[in-house]
Amino acid sequence: MTDPIDLAKALIAIPSVTPASGPVFDVLEAALAPLGFTVHRFTLGEAPDGPTENMVAIRDAGPGPHFAFAGHLDVVPAGDGWASDPYKPTVADGVLTGRGAVDMKSSIAAFVAALDRFDAPGTLSLLITGDEEGYATFGSPRIIDWLNERSIRPDMMLIGEPTSVDRLGDTVKVGRRGSVNMWIEVPGTQGHVAYPHLADNPVPGLARIVAALSAVTLDDGTPAFPPSNLEFTALSTPTAASNVIPASATGQLNIRFNDLQRGEDLVRLVEEIAAREAPGATVRARISGEAFLTPPGAIYDHLVAAIEDETGLTPELSTSGGTSDGRFFHKLCPVVDFGLPNASMHKVGEHARLDDIRALTRIYRRVLERVFA
C-alpha cells in the first residue's frame, strides 16, 4: 500500500515555490496512476502570476456520489535559518521536517494513501493546483473552468489545508473570510524641506486617510464569523533622504471580511474615504476572494464522525484564519477544510508528526468509507 510518509517525503524533496509546475506533479501522477486514476494536467499563464500547472485526476467507477479532494503542491519560499536543507526531508524523533510538510504536501500524500485499495461505486477526483500560495490567477479558478467545460460537478469536497490547532482533529474550517488587498497612492510635488511653499507634501494626506480608515468599524461579526478587520501593512515614499519632501506617498492595506461584506463594496468605501481626505488619491485593489460559509450537510456529518471515531475529539467548526481555495470551489459544491496541526506552516523548520500524518490518512479513509457506504 502507499506509504503516506514516503510520498510526502518525495513531494517535499522537489522545490515547488509558487507558482509551481513540472516535477512535483510527476511524482503525484506516478502515485495516482496505479490506483486507476486518469490524470489530466495543464499549464497556463506567464510571469508574474504564472506559469501555473494544475491537475485533475479522476477515477469513475459508475453511478454513485462524486467526492473530490482539493489541494496545492506549491509552497512559500523556504527562508533562511533552517537547520537542514528545507528540500531534503528529514525524519527524527517521529517528526518529518521540510518545506511543505504541513502546508500541504503531507495532506495530499495522506489522501492518496487513503485511496489505496479503496473500491466503491461512484467517482473520486483530486483537484490539485500549483498556485494557492500566490494570487491563484491561473490556479483553482482555471480548474473550475476545466470542470465546467466538461459538465463535471462533485457532490462534496474536502480541502486538505492544515486546520488543526493544538491537536489533530480539533478544528475543521467550514467557511472562510474574504480578502482584499489595496494600495493607496497620494500624489504630491517633490521639493526641499526648507522651502515647503515650493512643494506639496503627500504624507499628511496619506496620514489623514490612514486615520479615517482605522476609525471605521466595518461590522460586529456574525454567529459564524468574527468582525471584519482592516489593517494597514505598509507605508512608503519613494525617497529616503531626510531633507526631501516626497513626490508621492503610498499606503498598503488588507481587509479580511465576513459574509456581511463584499469585496467591491469595500473597495468603493476606501476610494470614497481616500478621495475625501486627500483629493487626487488613487486606489488600486486586488480581491483575493469573497467570504463563504458551507451550510450544515453530509460533508459536515461524514468528516466530524470520522474525526470522532479516530481521535475521540469533536472538532470546532470554525471560519477563523486565512483564506483557502475553498473561496473558489464553494461555487461548485459544499466544501470543508481539514488537515494537520498548523503551528509550523510557513515557518522556518516546518514540520509534521509522523503519527499525525498516519492518523490523518485513517481519518480520510473513514470519510471515504462513510461517503460511499
N, C-alpha and C positions, 0 to 999 in steps of 0.2 A: 504494500500500500504506500501511497505518497506520504512521505515524512514532512510535516509542515516546517520543522526546523531546518532540514536540508534545503527545502525550496526557498524558505525565507533567506537563508544564507546565500543561495545562488542569486537571488534578486538583489540583495544588498551589495553583492560583490561587483555590480555593474553601476558605475556612477550615472545617475539619470536626473541631473539637476533640471528643473523645469525651464522650458518645455522639453519633454523627453521624447525620444524616438529611438528605434533601432534595436540593439542587442538585448535590452531588458525585456522587450516584447518577445524576442525569440525564445528566451528562457520560459516565459509563461506559456507561449504557444506549445512548446515542446512538452510541457506538463499537462496541457489540456487535450492535445490530440489523441493520446492513448485512452482517454476517458470518453471518447466518442463525440467530442465537440467539433463542429465545423467553425473554423476561425476566420474571421474577416478583419483585415487590417487596412487602414487608410490614413495617409498623412496629408495634412492641409496647412496652408499658410506659410508666411515668410516672417523673418525677423521684423520687429522685435517680439511679436506675440507668437511666432511660430519658428520653424515648422513643428507641428504637434502631431504625434501619432496616436490613433485611437484603435481600440479592438472591441469587436462584438463577437463573442463566442457563444454558439447556440447548440443545444442538444434537444432535438424534438423527438419525443417518444410517444407521439399520438395524443389523442384527446385527454385533457386534464388541465390543471392550473398551470400558469406560466409564472415561475418565480425567478426574479432577477437579483443578482448581486452586483453592486457597483463599487468601483474603487479607482485608485490612481497609482501609477508607477513612478511619477515624478516626485522629486524630493527638493527640499530647500537646500541652499549651499551649506556645506559642512561647517564652515567657520574654522577658526584657529583654536588650539588648546586641547585637542584630543590626545589621549594617552597612547592611542594606536591609530593606524590608518583607518579613517571612517568608512572606507570602501573595502576593507579587508575584515569581514565579520569575525568577531572573536566570541568564544564561549568560555566563561569562567564563573565558578560558584553558582551555576544554574541560571546564568544571565547571558543573553545574546546582545552584543553591543555592535552598533553600526548605524550609519545614516539610513533612515527608513525602517529601522527595527520596529518602531511604534507607529509611525505615520508614513505609509501604512502597508509596507510590504509583508509584514508578518500576518496581517489580517487576510490579505489576498492568498497567501500560502495556506492559511488555516482553512479558508473556504474551499480551495482546490482539494486539500486533503479530505475535507468533509464530503466532497463529491465522490471520492474514490469508492468504487463498488456500491454506489447508490443507484438503484434502478427503480423507477416508478413511472406510470403513465403521466404524461404532461411534458412541459417544456422548461428547461433550465437555461439561463443565459448569464453571462458575465459581461458587464459594460465597463471597460477599463480605459481610462484616458491617460495621456501624458502631460496634461496641463490642468491640474487642480490647484496647485500652489501659486500659479500665476494668475493671469486675467481670464483664462478659460475661453478666450476668443474662438479658438479652433478645437476646443476640447469637448466636454459633455454636451453643450448645445448642438454640436455637429453630430454627435452620436444620436441625439433625439431626432435630428433631421433624417439620419440614415434609417432609423426605425420607422418613422412616419412615412417615408417614401415607400416602404415595403409593407405598410399596414401591420406592423408588429407592435403589440402593446402588452407589457407584462400586467399581471393582476396585482402584484405587490412587489416591493423592492426593499432590500436590506443593503445599507451602505456601511462598509467596514471601517469607518472613521474611529479613532481612539476616543471613546466617550466615557469610559470608566474613570473614576476619580481616585478613590482610596483603595478599592478592591475591584477585581474583575467582576462585572455584573451589577455594580451599584448604581449605574446611571445609563439610561437609554435616551437618546435625543429624538423627540417626536415632532420637532419643528425647529426652525432656525430664524434668527433675526436677519433682516435685510442689512445691506451695507452699501454706502455711497461715499466715495472719495471726492473732495472738491479742492480746487486751487483758486484762491482769490488773488488777483493782481491789482494793485493800486498804482496808477501812473503818477509820475512826478517830473521835476526838472532838476537835473544834476547841477550842483554848484558848490562853492566853498562855504564852509560853515560860518566863516566870518562875514559873509555877505548874503545872509538869508533872503534879503529882498530881491536878489537876482536868481533865486532858485525856488522850487516848490517841493517841500518835503512830504513824501508819501507816507512816512511812518506814522504820524499822528492819525491819518485817515484809516490806516490798517488797524491801529490800536483801537479806534472807535468801533470798527467792525467786530474785532475780537471781543470787546467788552459787551457789545449789544448781543452778539450770538451766544456768548457764555451765560447771559442772563435769561435766555429763553428756556422755558420748560415745555418740552415737546408734548409730553403726556405723563400720566401717572402709572402706566403699565396696565396689564390685564391679568386675569387669573392665570393665564398661561405664559405670559411674557413679562419680563421686568420693564421698567420705563425705558423709552428710547433715550440715547445719550449722544451728545455732540462733543467731540474732543478735538482741540487743535493739536496737531502733531509736529508742525514745523513753522517757523517764521524766518524769513531771509530777505536780504537785499543783495544786489549784485556787486557791491563794493565792500571791502574790508578796511578801507582807510578811515582813520578816526576823524579826519578833517574834511570829509566829502559828504554832502547831502546826496543820497542815492537817487537815481532816476526812476526807481520803482521799488515796491515792497510787496512781498508775496507771503500769503498765509496758506497753509495746508491743513485740512481737517478731514475727519471721518465721522460719519453718523452711523451708529448701529441702531436699527429701528425695528419696532414690533409691527404687528399687523393692523395697528391703528393708523399707520403712515404708509405713504407711497413714495418711492424714490423721486419721481418727477416733482411731486408737491414740495418735497424738502429742498430740492434744487431751486425751485421758484422762491421759496422762503428766504434762502440765503441770498439769492440775487436781489430780492427786494430790499433786504437789510443792507447789503453792500452798497446798493445804489443810493440809499437814503443817507448812510453815514459817510460815504466817500464817492460823490458823483464822478463817474468815469471809470469806476472799478469794474473789472470783468471777472466772470466766474466760469471756470471750466470744471466739468463734472464727469465722473465715471461711475455708473451704478453697477455694482457687482452682482446684485440680486435682490429680489424682494423677499420680505418675510413670508413664511408659510407655516402652517400647523396641520399635521395629519390627524384627522378625527379618529376616535377610537374605532377599532375594527379588527379584522382577522390577523393582520400582521402584528398588532399590539399583543393579542392573545397568545399567538404562537411563540413569539420571542420571549415574553415575560415568563410563560410556562417553562420554556427551555432553560432560561436562566435560573429559575427557582429550582428546577429538577437537578441542575448541575451544581449550583453553588449554595443553595438554601437561602439566597438573598431575593428580596422583592425589589426590583430596581426603581429608582426615582425616574419618573417620566419628565424630562427637562427640555427647555428651549434655550438654555444659557450657553455662553461661549461664542465661538466664532461661527463662520458660515461653513457650509459643505456644498457639494454638488447636488444635494437634495433641493437646493434652491431652483435647480433646473428640472430635475427628474420628477418632482411632485406634480408637474403638469401631466405626466404620463399615468401615474398610479399612486396609491398610498405608499409612503416612504418613511422608514425609520433608520437611524444611525446607531450602530453598536459595535464596539471593539475594545481594544486593550486599554489598560490604565494609561493616562495621557501626560503624566507629570514630566516626562523627559522629552516629549516631542519638540522638535525644532531646536533642542538644546545641544551643546557640546556633550558628547558621551551618551547620546540617545540609546536607550536600551529597553529590553523586554525580558521578563522572566520566562524561562522555558516552560514552566508549569502553567503559566497563564496562556501561552500560545497553544499548548496542548488542550487546555480546558476550553479555550475559545473554539478550537476545532470541534470538540464534542458538543458545544452549545450550537454551533452552526449545523452540525449533523442532526441534533434534536429538532431544530427548526424545520429542516427539510423533511424529516420523518412526520412531523405534525402537518405540514402543509400538504404533503402528498398522501396522507393516510386515507 
